[in-house]
Amino acid sequence: MKKTFVFSIILLTVTLAASAGAKVQKFDVAFSVPTTVAGVELKAGSYQLGVSADDTVVTFYHGSTEVLSAAVHVQTSATKFA
């Protein structure tokens, strides 16, 4: 019983340490018209995007509320998009 408890604590600690190391890049974006992303319509306004550390998932936030998560393929560019 004690070994199981100790193992659980160690596993929890390792999991938390691994997740804390994952950095999420955040970007601000504003839509002037309603926009559809992954089948979900986002109203016009300002949003914050969180891109996962492995660049496979983007999460849209409106204020502190998570609005949408979608799979993405990140591609860098030398210039900004309009």
FENSULNOR-V17460 format. One record per backbone hydrogen bond with DSSP energy under -0.5 kcal/mol. NH is the residue of the N-H (numbers start at 1). CO is the residue of the C=O. E is the energy in kcal/mol with one decimal. If there is no record, write none. Layout:
# FENSULNOR-V17460
{{NH:CO:E} {NH:CO:E}}
This chain:
# FENSULNOR-V17460
{{5:1:-2.0} {6:2:-2.5} {7:3:-2.6} {8:4:-2.3} {9:5:-2.1} {10:6:-2.3} {11:7:-2.7} {12:8:-2.4} {13:9:-2.3} {14:10:-2.5} {15:11:-2.3} {16:12:-2.5} {17:13:-2.3} {18:14:-2.2} {19:15:-2.2} {20:16:-2.1} {21:17:-1.1} {22:18:-0.5} {22:19:-0.7} {23:21:-0.7} {25:23:-0.5} {25:51:-1.8} {27:49:-2.4} {29:47:-2.7} {31:45:-2.8} {35:42:-2.6} {37:35:-0.5} {37:40:-2.8} {40:37:-2.1} {42:35:-4.2} {42:40:-0.5} {45:31:-1.9} {47:29:-3.4} {48:61:-2.5} {49:27:-3.6} {50:59:-2.5} {51:25:-3.2} {51:49:-0.5} {52:50:-0.5} {52:57:-2.8} {55:52:-1.9} {58:70:-2.8} {59:50:-2.4} {60:68:-3.1} {61:48:-2.6} {62:65:-2.5} {63:61:-0.6} {65:62:-1.5} {67:60:-3.1} {68:60:-1.3} {70:58:-2.5} {72:56:-1.9} {74:55:-0.7}}
